[in-house]
Amino acid sequence: MQNKLQGRLLSLDVFRGITIAAMLLVNNPGTWSEIYPPLRHAAWHGCTPTDWIFPFFLFIVGVAITLSLTRKKEAGTDINKLILTITKRGLIIFGLGLLMALIPKFDFTTVRIPGVLQRIGIVYIIASVIFLKTSLKTQMYITGGILIFYWIIMTLIPVPGVGYANLEPTTNFAAYIDNIILKGHMWSATKVWDPEGLVSTIPAVGTAMLGIFLGHWMRTNHEPVVKTVWMFVFGVGGLVIGEIWGIWFPINKSLWTSSYVVYCGGIATIFFAMCYWLADIQGYKWWTKPFVVYGVNAITVFVMSGIMAKFMGIIQVTGADGKDISLKGYIYNNLFLSWLAPINASLGFARFCNHLCAFLAGNFMDNV
């Protein structure tokens, strides 16, 4: 039997809000040359707290899919109409990501097609269709198949032009395929591979599926305390399995390796369990409001953050020395670097952007 799990889970909004706040924090430093190590991505293999953020969001997407779509299915909503609505929503998210890439030049000949929002949109559509069209058992088989399939193609298929399978940045199988399909439209920092590329989006679906499984677990008849205890068990299990799998298929965010999926899924489960225990079971809500603001306006906050960062870098103002400087540089130099050590000034600027985005998004949503 299934528990109907009435009402909205506060912990889900809080966890989503924490994730978005962290995403903005690492995306908007005052200067990229002064960043605390935990706020940097791993250079290649390995995983830092910053590398948890994106999979956390996709994991939350999966949890939300189970909770929201189950209610709609039980209300008798036509499945095909649901899929059509989901597809439209996913394409809108994809389009917003493409719009952010186009601003300010709108150069379609070199625009980066992959991206964070683009991956979220694609994963949301695919994971939702899998959830709506299959049973829990089949969903598990599909997820396991996705992760094993990706492991095989990345580690066993010889890369044309290279002659052997490898996991190096520019010569791996995913980079080879992305170069064929997305050539000229990839990440400008590399041009020959993309951390949100087409092939590595396949295992990213697996990340959302792990969230779907947690959503199934949240709907069971078990007592909340029992659910929480087992979430910690599942989370630790994911960590251990991910680490062990990483011996043969290294944990790597840019490649979104299968070990990375399981490892980050374990961490996400533990974090969600903590939020659920504190906010929904114990009722400690005094700390949740700022994160709920981020959580219920997640996509809006992220889009506004990206657009704001671009325009702050474009807009020129006159500095104290009479020379032109970007608005970002002016704010960073005068409000933060003038009295803080560079690394703290950089962090301070990121937090300033964080709060500004939340304020703007909150007011925007209140008026639409």
KOLTOR-993098 format. One record per residue (C-alpha): residue number from 1; chain; x, y, z. Coordinates in Angstrom, 3 decimals, always signed. Layout:
KOLTOR-993098
num:chaine:X:Y:Z
NUM:A:X:Y:Z
...
***
This chain:
KOLTOR-993098
num:chaine:X:Y:Z
1:A:+0.000:+0.000:+0.000
2:A:+1.071:+3.572:-0.676
3:A:+0.815:+6.556:+1.587
4:A:-0.769:+9.480:-0.242
5:A:+1.732:+11.886:+1.376
6:A:-0.644:+14.831:+1.536
7:A:+0.622:+18.370:+1.092
8:A:+3.883:+19.828:-0.125
9:A:+7.119:+18.666:+1.453
10:A:+8.868:+21.661:+2.988
11:A:+12.141:+19.732:+2.885
12:A:+11.928:+19.434:-0.901
13:A:+11.691:+23.212:-1.356
14:A:+14.419:+23.755:+1.242
15:A:+16.784:+21.255:-0.383
16:A:+16.113:+22.762:-3.807
17:A:+16.717:+26.235:-2.364
18:A:+20.004:+25.225:-0.736
19:A:+21.102:+23.729:-4.062
20:A:+20.247:+26.852:-6.069
21:A:+21.884:+29.121:-3.486
22:A:+25.040:+27.011:-3.699
23:A:+24.889:+27.039:-7.503
24:A:+24.758:+30.845:-7.548
25:A:+27.530:+31.057:-4.970
26:A:+29.992:+29.088:-7.112
27:A:+28.917:+30.721:-10.394
28:A:+29.388:+34.371:-9.391
29:A:+32.685:+34.970:-7.555
30:A:+34.178:+38.436:-7.533
31:A:+37.169:+37.011:-9.380
32:A:+37.863:+33.485:-10.619
33:A:+41.469:+33.746:-9.446
34:A:+40.465:+33.961:-5.766
35:A:+38.133:+31.125:-4.766
36:A:+38.094:+28.847:-1.734
37:A:+38.988:+25.263:-2.816
38:A:+35.579:+23.711:-1.914
39:A:+33.961:+26.245:-4.278
40:A:+35.984:+24.994:-7.255
41:A:+35.154:+22.032:-9.478
42:A:+37.596:+19.126:-9.474
43:A:+40.163:+19.622:-12.235
44:A:+39.101:+16.309:-13.820
45:A:+38.708:+13.052:-11.890
46:A:+37.538:+13.503:-8.313
47:A:+34.749:+15.391:-6.621
48:A:+34.471:+18.576:-4.560
49:A:+31.344:+19.960:-2.816
50:A:+30.864:+22.165:-5.889
51:A:+30.543:+19.023:-8.006
52:A:+27.584:+17.911:-5.889
53:A:+25.402:+20.862:-6.845
54:A:+24.201:+20.020:-10.352
55:A:+23.409:+16.349:-9.599
56:A:+21.592:+17.501:-6.452
57:A:+19.274:+19.581:-8.620
58:A:+18.579:+16.733:-11.050
59:A:+18.014:+14.422:-8.079
60:A:+15.427:+16.877:-6.714
61:A:+13.789:+16.990:-10.153
62:A:+13.366:+13.223:-9.851
63:A:+11.831:+13.398:-6.374
64:A:+9.408:+16.084:-7.553
65:A:+8.459:+13.997:-10.600
66:A:+7.287:+11.129:-8.408
67:A:+5.381:+13.274:-5.939
68:A:+3.689:+15.618:-8.411
69:A:+2.959:+13.241:-11.284
70:A:+1.621:+10.514:-8.998
71:A:-0.982:+12.938:-7.669
72:A:-1.972:+13.860:-11.220
73:A:-2.185:+10.223:-12.286
74:A:-4.348:+9.409:-9.278
75:A:-6.588:+12.373:-10.118
76:A:-7.280:+10.723:-13.472
77:A:-5.267:+13.080:-15.678
78:A:-4.700:+11.653:-19.154
79:A:-1.119:+10.342:-19.432
80:A:-0.611:+11.593:-22.986
81:A:-1.758:+15.080:-22.004
82:A:+0.650:+14.965:-19.070
83:A:+3.502:+14.026:-21.376
84:A:+2.603:+16.873:-23.723
85:A:+2.605:+19.354:-20.819
86:A:+5.907:+17.958:-19.535
87:A:+7.475:+18.202:-22.996
88:A:+6.396:+21.823:-23.359
89:A:+7.782:+22.665:-19.921
90:A:+11.055:+20.884:-20.642
91:A:+11.447:+22.690:-23.964
92:A:+10.796:+26.033:-22.274
93:A:+13.594:+25.278:-19.784
94:A:+15.846:+24.262:-22.687
95:A:+14.928:+27.482:-24.504
96:A:+15.740:+29.611:-21.466
97:A:+19.183:+28.015:-21.344
98:A:+19.713:+28.735:-25.019
99:A:+18.548:+32.331:-24.515
100:A:+21.102:+32.788:-21.721
101:A:+23.819:+31.498:-24.066
102:A:+22.728:+33.884:-26.826
103:A:+22.740:+37.019:-24.672
104:A:+24.111:+39.571:-25.492
105:A:+25.383:+38.886:-29.044
106:A:+22.649:+36.554:-30.333
107:A:+25.165:+34.871:-32.615
108:A:+23.482:+31.627:-33.685
109:A:+26.550:+30.497:-35.636
110:A:+28.654:+29.959:-32.510
111:A:+26.099:+29.759:-29.689
112:A:+26.737:+27.023:-27.157
113:A:+23.840:+24.572:-27.487
114:A:+24.460:+22.405:-24.380
115:A:+24.179:+23.943:-20.927
116:A:+22.833:+23.508:-17.408
117:A:+19.221:+24.424:-18.158
118:A:+19.328:+22.542:-21.446
119:A:+20.360:+19.375:-19.601
120:A:+17.695:+19.922:-16.936
121:A:+15.012:+20.280:-19.612
122:A:+16.060:+17.130:-21.491
123:A:+16.458:+15.027:-18.335
124:A:+13.111:+16.235:-16.984
125:A:+11.291:+15.114:-20.139
126:A:+12.992:+11.712:-20.410
127:A:+12.748:+10.845:-16.700
128:A:+9.090:+11.910:-16.575
129:A:+8.156:+9.741:-19.551
130:A:+9.976:+6.756:-18.027
131:A:+8.112:+7.316:-14.755
132:A:+4.701:+7.664:-16.397
133:A:+5.056:+4.751:-18.806
134:A:+6.758:+2.090:-16.670
135:A:+6.524:+0.327:-13.319
136:A:+8.982:+0.840:-10.468
137:A:+10.666:-2.472:-11.286
138:A:+11.120:-1.488:-14.929
139:A:+12.418:+1.931:-13.870
140:A:+15.110:+0.193:-11.826
141:A:+16.110:-1.984:-14.772
142:A:+16.251:+1.039:-17.072
143:A:+18.391:+3.010:-14.623
144:A:+20.813:+0.148:-14.103
145:A:+20.944:-0.382:-17.860
146:A:+21.701:+3.288:-18.509
147:A:+24.597:+3.359:-16.045
148:A:+26.112:+0.070:-17.217
149:A:+25.663:+1.006:-20.908
150:A:+27.475:+4.301:-20.345
151:A:+30.278:+2.521:-18.461
152:A:+30.719:+0.129:-21.392
153:A:+30.768:+2.731:-24.177
154:A:+33.167:+4.982:-22.293
155:A:+35.655:+2.329:-21.213
156:A:+35.503:-0.383:-23.893
157:A:+34.759:+1.246:-27.262
158:A:+37.927:+2.388:-29.074
159:A:+37.677:+6.063:-30.000
160:A:+38.081:+6.615:-33.774
161:A:+41.248:+8.546:-34.525
162:A:+42.682:+7.598:-31.134
163:A:+42.538:+3.843:-31.359
164:A:+41.674:+2.979:-27.780
165:A:+39.064:+3.735:-25.122
166:A:+40.081:+6.444:-22.677
167:A:+38.714:+8.991:-20.215
168:A:+40.930:+11.944:-21.100
169:A:+39.274:+15.371:-21.592
170:A:+39.579:+15.743:-25.366
171:A:+39.892:+12.170:-26.629
172:A:+37.161:+10.221:-24.797
173:A:+34.183:+8.688:-26.613
174:A:+31.691:+11.305:-25.369
175:A:+33.896:+14.132:-26.648
176:A:+34.243:+12.343:-30.003
177:A:+30.462:+12.065:-30.499
178:A:+29.787:+15.596:-29.222
179:A:+32.386:+16.913:-31.655
180:A:+30.544:+15.326:-34.549
181:A:+27.070:+16.521:-33.558
182:A:+27.801:+19.801:-31.738
183:A:+30.996:+20.996:-33.427
184:A:+31.277:+24.766:-33.124
185:A:+28.506:+24.920:-30.517
186:A:+30.272:+23.666:-27.399
187:A:+31.721:+25.253:-24.275
188:A:+33.904:+28.194:-25.300
189:A:+36.555:+27.333:-22.701
190:A:+37.401:+24.097:-24.509
191:A:+35.658:+24.169:-27.922
192:A:+36.313:+20.428:-28.349
193:A:+34.333:+18.960:-25.442
194:A:+31.453:+20.080:-23.239
195:A:+30.686:+19.221:-19.590
196:A:+26.974:+19.255:-20.462
197:A:+27.410:+17.438:-23.758
198:A:+24.954:+15.141:-25.482
199:A:+26.469:+11.776:-24.553
200:A:+27.035:+12.594:-20.871
201:A:+23.368:+13.586:-20.602
202:A:+22.524:+9.861:-20.854
203:A:+23.795:+9.018:-17.341
204:A:+22.388:+12.337:-16.065
205:A:+18.967:+10.772:-16.625
206:A:+20.112:+8.154:-14.115
207:A:+20.624:+10.890:-11.511
208:A:+16.996:+11.998:-11.873
209:A:+15.881:+8.366:-11.707
210:A:+17.578:+7.970:-8.321
211:A:+15.484:+10.924:-7.163
212:A:+12.377:+9.192:-8.546
213:A:+13.224:+6.140:-6.438
214:A:+13.481:+8.305:-3.343
215:A:+10.100:+9.793:-4.242
216:A:+8.665:+6.261:-4.342
217:A:+10.172:+5.625:-0.920
218:A:+8.666:+8.822:+0.491
219:A:+5.206:+7.628:-0.562
220:A:+5.363:+4.332:+1.309
221:A:+3.398:+3.659:+4.502
222:A:+6.487:+3.613:+6.720
223:A:+6.666:+6.004:+9.642
224:A:+8.624:+9.226:+8.953
225:A:+11.389:+8.224:+11.359
226:A:+11.779:+4.859:+9.645
227:A:+11.894:+6.588:+6.263
228:A:+14.615:+8.905:+7.510
229:A:+16.757:+6.127:+8.982
230:A:+16.590:+4.151:+5.751
231:A:+17.382:+7.230:+3.704
232:A:+20.634:+7.523:+5.626
233:A:+21.294:+3.824:+4.980
234:A:+20.564:+4.225:+1.253
235:A:+22.733:+7.333:+1.131
236:A:+25.739:+5.689:+2.750
237:A:+25.242:+2.693:+0.470
238:A:+25.354:+4.977:-2.563
239:A:+28.545:+6.596:-1.311
240:A:+30.243:+3.244:-0.822
241:A:+29.103:+1.784:-4.146
242:A:+30.092:+4.963:-5.977
243:A:+33.563:+4.938:-4.431
244:A:+34.086:+1.269:-5.255
245:A:+32.806:+1.698:-8.824
246:A:+35.135:+4.665:-9.113
247:A:+38.113:+2.315:-8.968
248:A:+37.257:+1.164:-12.519
249:A:+35.198:+4.136:-13.740
250:A:+36.501:+7.227:-11.916
251:A:+34.133:+9.712:-10.316
252:A:+34.072:+12.607:-12.766
253:A:+31.559:+15.453:-13.025
254:A:+32.497:+16.588:-16.548
255:A:+31.993:+13.061:-17.900
256:A:+29.079:+12.431:-15.502
257:A:+30.413:+8.928:-14.954
258:A:+28.182:+6.184:-13.591
259:A:+30.189:+6.100:-10.356
260:A:+29.597:+9.854:-10.039
261:A:+25.836:+9.297:-10.455
262:A:+25.697:+6.756:-7.646
263:A:+28.132:+8.626:-5.386
264:A:+26.307:+11.961:-5.659
265:A:+22.956:+10.200:-5.404
266:A:+24.105:+8.860:-2.039
267:A:+25.157:+12.310:-0.830
268:A:+21.896:+13.836:-2.092
269:A:+19.867:+11.226:-0.224
270:A:+21.718:+12.010:+3.007
271:A:+21.200:+15.763:+2.555
272:A:+17.513:+15.301:+1.805
273:A:+17.138:+13.070:+4.855
274:A:+18.632:+15.806:+7.047
275:A:+16.275:+18.434:+5.583
276:A:+13.291:+16.094:+5.990
277:A:+14.200:+15.288:+9.585
278:A:+14.688:+18.912:+10.604
279:A:+11.908:+20.651:+8.657
280:A:+9.122:+18.091:+8.223
281:A:+9.550:+15.768:+11.211
282:A:+10.993:+17.986:+13.949
283:A:+9.263:+21.119:+12.657
284:A:+12.335:+23.358:+12.920
285:A:+11.282:+25.952:+10.356
286:A:+13.003:+29.115:+11.584
287:A:+15.972:+28.531:+9.272
288:A:+14.051:+27.474:+6.163
289:A:+12.494:+30.700:+4.825
290:A:+15.509:+32.051:+2.864
291:A:+15.981:+28.696:+1.159
292:A:+12.265:+28.334:+0.383
293:A:+12.474:+31.657:-1.501
294:A:+15.196:+30.151:-3.671
295:A:+13.481:+26.762:-3.877
296:A:+10.070:+27.846:-5.138
297:A:+11.653:+30.257:-7.646
298:A:+14.593:+28.039:-8.625
299:A:+14.616:+28.429:-12.412
300:A:+13.731:+32.134:-12.207
301:A:+16.583:+32.789:-9.765
302:A:+19.059:+30.858:-11.916
303:A:+18.073:+32.641:-15.136
304:A:+18.152:+36.062:-13.488
305:A:+21.544:+35.256:-12.004
306:A:+23.016:+34.341:-15.383
307:A:+21.587:+37.370:-17.168
308:A:+22.552:+39.724:-14.358
309:A:+26.132:+38.404:-14.342
310:A:+26.443:+38.968:-18.104
311:A:+25.164:+42.520:-18.000
312:A:+27.269:+43.395:-14.952
313:A:+30.268:+42.371:-17.024
314:A:+29.140:+44.365:-20.068
315:A:+27.984:+47.635:-18.508
316:A:+30.869:+50.091:-18.171
317:A:+31.133:+52.791:-15.487
318:A:+33.822:+55.310:-14.633
319:A:+36.083:+54.303:-11.767
320:A:+37.749:+56.549:-9.191
321:A:+40.815:+56.788:-11.433
322:A:+38.706:+58.107:-14.301
323:A:+39.071:+54.894:-16.327
324:A:+36.179:+52.762:-17.525
325:A:+35.546:+49.582:-15.588
326:A:+32.782:+46.977:-15.699
327:A:+29.933:+47.380:-13.235
328:A:+30.947:+44.056:-11.701
329:A:+34.536:+45.267:-11.240
330:A:+33.345:+48.553:-9.759
331:A:+31.086:+46.857:-7.186
332:A:+33.675:+44.214:-6.376
333:A:+36.529:+46.709:-5.938
334:A:+34.627:+49.321:-3.948
335:A:+32.211:+47.318:-1.822
336:A:+34.333:+44.268:-1.079
337:A:+37.993:+44.379:-2.146
338:A:+38.441:+47.786:-0.506
339:A:+38.260:+46.246:+2.984
340:A:+38.453:+42.452:+2.628
341:A:+41.220:+40.038:+1.674
342:A:+40.849:+39.091:-2.027
343:A:+39.506:+35.596:-1.383
344:A:+36.918:+36.891:+1.113
345:A:+36.038:+39.807:-1.153
346:A:+35.394:+37.339:-3.968
347:A:+33.134:+35.289:-1.711
348:A:+31.415:+38.430:-0.437
349:A:+30.586:+39.507:-3.972
350:A:+29.137:+36.046:-4.711
351:A:+26.899:+36.290:-1.633
352:A:+25.831:+39.787:-2.680
353:A:+24.747:+38.415:-6.076
354:A:+22.996:+35.555:-4.308
355:A:+20.841:+37.836:-2.166
356:A:+20.171:+40.260:-5.004
357:A:+18.911:+37.456:-7.254
358:A:+16.650:+36.065:-4.533
359:A:+15.219:+39.548:-3.894
360:A:+14.599:+40.232:-7.583
361:A:+13.140:+36.786:-8.258
362:A:+10.880:+36.943:-5.202
363:A:+9.490:+40.316:-6.231
364:A:+9.172:+39.205:-9.843
365:A:+7.157:+36.114:-8.923
366:A:+4.951:+38.147:-6.578
367:A:+3.931:+40.329:-9.507
368:A:+3.248:+37.728:-12.197
***
